[in-house]
Amino acid sequence: MKTTSDRPATQNVTLALPKGVLTRVKVLAAERGTSISALLAGLLEETVARDHAFRRARERGLAALRKPADLGTRGRRPASRDDLHER
């Protein structure tokens, strides 16, 4: 059995939505058998997780650009562009 101490701390927020959106959100939450609060909390958690993953991937990509992989050329071009693409 879960007690209130097992749950993460929460804080209430006020959200203003257009009436039509709120009506559709109520229906969606009911169809999923959950509350509006739980539905929105889940969506916001997913958004934050995606943003975090994107930022980490971006940092890995930028780090890779700062230290490019060694392709065996020791930083020299073995042939010029014109040599490779005869015209």
N, C-alpha and C positions, 0 to 999 in steps of 0.2 A: 504494500500500500504506500502510495506517495504522500508525503506530507508537504506542506507549503515550503519547508526548508529545502526540499529536493529540487524545487523549481528555480530557474534562474530569476534574478531580480527583474522586475518589469517596471515600466513607467507609462502612465497614460499620456496620450497625445490627442489633440483635437485636430480633426481633419474635415475640411470643407470640400464637398463634392457636389457637382450638379445633380439635381434630383433624379434625372433619368439614369445617370451612371449609378447612383446609390441604389435605385430600384433593381437594376440589373445585377449589381454586386450582391444584394440580398438574395436574389434568386440563385445566383451562382453558388454562394455559400451554402444555401439550403440544399441545392442539388448535390453538393459534395459532402453534406452532413457535417458541416463545421460552422464556426462563427465567422463573422466579417473580420473580427480582430485576428483570429488564427489564419484566415485566408491571406490577409494583408501582411501579417508577420512573416508567413512563409514566402510570399513573393518578394518582400524586402530582403529577407535573409539570402534568397537566391541571387538577387541583384548585387548585394554586397559581396557575396562569394565570387560571382563572375568578375566583378570589378577587381577584387583582390588577385584572382588568377591572372587577369589581363595585365595588371601592373607587374606581377612577378615575371610573366612571360616577356613583357616589354623590357624589363631590366636585364633578363638573361640575353635577349637579343642585342641590346645595346652593349652589354659586356662582350659579347661575341664580336661585335663590330670593332670594339676597341682593341681586341687581341685576336686578329684573324687567324684561321687555321693555316698551318704550314702545308703547302701543296707540293713540296719537294723542289721548288724552284729557287729556294734561298732568297726570295725577294726580287729575283731578276725575271725579265720576260725573255723566254727562249726565242721568240720570233716576234717581228712587228706585225701589226694588224694587216698591213699591206701584203706581207709575205704570206699570211694565212688566208687572205681573201684576194686572190688574183683578180684583176679587173681587166 
